[in-house]
Amino acid sequence: MSKKIKWTLIDTLIVILVIVAGVALMSVFGKKTATGDMKTIEAVVLIANEETYVGDALAVGDEITISLTEKDSGTLKAVEIKDAEAMTFNSIDGTYATEPIEGKVDIYATVELLAAENDFAFTCGSTKVKVGEKMPFRSKGYALEGFVVEINEKSE
């Protein structure tokens, strides 16, 4: 005994609804890339508590990759190296003090990026660039990780 399956209007509506839902989900959760007006920005990235030789490896003009996919990049424009400090608490008199960490430095690296601006962040390719954002910081000879501490729009 074989049953013949009838295709109805309700079946068609269900299929259309599933397709529309799939397209909507892909547009909301799909991979986002930068679009719109592109601006040149300078992002200052803090790379904290690194060995002193790491700061010497960074050279102005290096091509910096700011994503793990190696698609989003910028150019290193400036490097500022400061002695790393730690805050300590003196429990006897209840005061805080900063003391240098021996053999460690904090690196402030300024990277020039071409990015699109939206309401929430700048976007360089598919990488969000906003203050407080953790960012890979890689080039030939080093692979570091830092946090964006400042963003400046560069006037053309």
C-alpha positions in Angstrom: 0.0 0.0 0.0 1.5 3.3 -1.0 0.1 6.6 0.2 0.3 9.5 -2.1 1.6 12.7 -0.4 -0.3 15.9 -1.4 1.5 19.2 -1.4 -0.7 22.0 0.0 -0.6 25.7 0.4 0.2 25.3 4.1 3.3 23.3 3.2 4.5 26.0 0.8 4.0 28.7 3.4 6.1 26.7 5.9 8.9 26.2 3.5 8.9 30.0 2.6 8.9 30.8 6.4 11.9 28.6 7.1 13.8 30.1 4.2 13.0 33.7 5.3 14.0 32.8 8.9 17.3 31.3 7.7 18.2 34.4 5.6 17.3 36.7 8.6 19.6 34.7 10.9 22.4 34.8 8.5 22.1 38.6 8.1 22.1 39.1 11.9 24.7 36.5 12.9 26.8 36.3 9.7 30.4 37.5 9.4 30.4 41.3 9.4 32.9 43.4 7.4 33.6 47.1 7.3 31.4 49.1 5.1 30.6 52.7 4.7 32.9 55.7 4.9 36.4 54.6 5.6 38.5 56.8 7.9 42.1 56.7 8.9 42.4 56.3 12.7 45.3 55.9 15.1 44.8 53.4 17.8 47.1 53.3 20.8 47.5 49.7 22.1 48.9 49.0 25.5 51.0 45.8 25.7 51.6 45.4 29.4 54.3 43.6 31.5 56.5 42.4 28.7 60.2 41.6 28.9 62.5 44.6 28.0 63.7 43.0 24.7 60.2 42.9 23.3 60.0 46.7 23.1 63.2 46.7 21.1 61.7 44.3 18.6 59.0 46.7 17.5 60.1 49.1 14.7 58.2 52.0 13.3 56.9 51.1 9.9 56.1 47.5 10.7 53.0 46.0 9.1 50.9 45.0 12.1 48.2 42.3 12.0 45.3 43.0 14.4 43.3 39.9 13.9 43.9 36.2 14.2 42.8 35.6 10.6 45.7 37.8 9.3 43.3 39.8 7.1 43.1 43.1 9.1 46.2 45.1 9.4 47.7 48.5 9.9 51.1 50.3 10.1 53.0 50.9 13.3 53.5 54.7 13.6 55.1 55.1 17.1 56.4 53.1 20.0 56.6 54.4 23.6 58.2 52.2 26.2 57.8 52.9 29.9 58.9 50.9 33.0 56.1 48.6 34.1 54.7 49.4 37.6 52.6 47.6 40.1 50.4 49.1 42.8 51.2 47.8 46.2 49.3 48.2 49.5 51.0 49.0 52.8 48.8 47.4 55.4 50.6 49.1 58.3 49.7 52.7 57.4 46.9 51.9 54.9 48.4 53.5 51.8 48.9 52.5 48.2 52.2 53.0 46.3 53.4 52.2 42.8 56.6 50.3 42.4 58.5 49.4 39.3 58.5 45.8 38.2 62.1 44.8 37.5 62.8 43.6 34.0 59.3 44.4 32.6 58.1 47.3 30.4 54.7 48.6 29.3 54.6 49.3 25.5 52.3 51.9 24.0 52.2 51.2 20.3 50.4 53.6 17.9 48.9 51.8 14.9 47.4 53.6 11.9 44.4 51.7 10.5 41.8 52.3 7.8 38.5 51.6 9.4 34.7 52.2 9.0 32.8 53.9 11.8 29.5 52.8 13.1 27.5 53.5 16.3 29.4 51.1 18.5 33.0 50.9 17.2 35.4 51.4 14.4 35.7 48.3 12.2 38.9 47.4 10.4 37.9 44.6 8.1 36.1 42.3 10.5 37.9 43.4 13.6 36.3 45.8 16.1 38.5 48.6 17.3 37.3 50.3 20.4 38.7 51.5 23.7 39.1 48.5 26.1 39.0 45.9 23.3 41.5 43.1 23.5 43.5 43.0 20.3 46.1 40.6 18.8 49.3 42.5 17.8 51.4 40.5 15.5 54.1 41.1 12.9 57.3 39.3 11.7 59.3 38.4 14.8 56.6 38.9 17.5 53.1 37.9 18.4 51.7 39.9 21.3 48.3 40.9 22.7 47.2 44.2 24.1 44.3 46.5 24.8 43.2 49.6 22.9 43.6 52.5 25.3 43.0 55.5 22.9 41.6 56.1 19.4 42.2 59.3 17.4 40.7 60.1 14.1 43.5 61.3 11.7 42.6 64.4 9.7 43.3 64.0 6.1 
